[in-house]
């Protein structure tokens, strides 16, 4: 190999030339081997197969509602509030979340004095690691069923996120639900109806009334404000979890922001398909229908990009 400040001597050049025939012979042998070995060609997934793959992926990242309840979403325009950052950075993230919600989700309340429905806190190093913030007895999680608390607490990323959701009947009144053992769960203030939630009942809806996202501030260093805002959008507008970090995601998503590797710079086409799939669907749509529609939108968007000139 040639190095800076040195020249190749005649002896080295002669040795290189002498070695070349052997190299050429080895190359010819290699080409011959390749010609005789079978080549395995992997065809791209057809749209039906890709949709199936994306359906499974969507079921992985959407925290599944129990008993075939609808996927929870905000009913009214959101009001985000960010704490723990410099004021100008916090305002920039809030503005981006509002923009995302206007374009893809529930809409956003533009009043700077609105009551926050999406609360984001960047936790100072003194608060410790994420595992020290909450436990099953924490007051912040007291409104969640035990299975949801455990799901929040088991998250691996330096983030803890959860939503408060209310199930409502056809009149918009909150429902209390009976578990199999007859225990009443999910009580809310105001008039209460005790009901068994039917999987095919077309009149029930699930409304997110508030979302909270806690992030280790030190772990957020190095990301752009847009990346952080888009990640928060996906955690707040839907009850989602990041995909498993030990396997490649089936589609690029901003939810991998805190995983190792090169995360997306913003919401991906898949992320936008998921938000649109939930927020543009009728409010009483079954979860399986929304998941299937998300997979269809995302698969077709991928196909259009692959068919575009220059791709």
Number of C-alpha atoms within 10 A of each C-alpha: 3 7 7 5 5 7 9 10 8 9 9 11 11 10 10 11 11 11 11 11 11 11 11 11 11 12 12 12 12 11 11 11 11 11 10 8 8 8 8 6 6 6 6 8 10 10 15 12 12 18 22 15 16 23 21 14 17 24 15 15 16 19 17 17 14 10 11 15 21 25 27 27 25 21 16 15 16 27 23 30 21 22 15 16 15 9 10 9 14 20 17 15 25 22 18 20 29 24 17 22 23 15 14 21 26 22 20 19 19 13 8 11 8 12 12 16 22 23 18 23 18 19 23 14 11 6 11 11 15 18 15 9 13 15 14 17 10 11 10 13 20 11 17 19 12 13 9 17 20 14 14 20 20 11 15 16 18 18 23 22 21 24 26 16 21 21 22 18 17 10 8 13 16 24 24 22 19 15 12 8 6 8 9 13 15 15 17 15 6 8 10 14 14 13 12 13 19 12 13 12 13 14 14 24 25 22 22 21 17 21 23 20 19 21 22 21 17 13 15 18 9 7 13 13 18 17 21 20 24 26 23 27 29 24 25 28 26 25 22 20 22 23 19 13 13 7 7 10 15 15 17 15 22 24 25 21 21 20 16 8 8 9 16 16 15 18 21 16 16 23 24 19 20 24 23 19 23 26 22 13 14 11 19 17 18 19 19 14 14 23 22 18 20 24 27 21 18 22 24 14 15 16 12 11 11 11 10 8 7 6 7
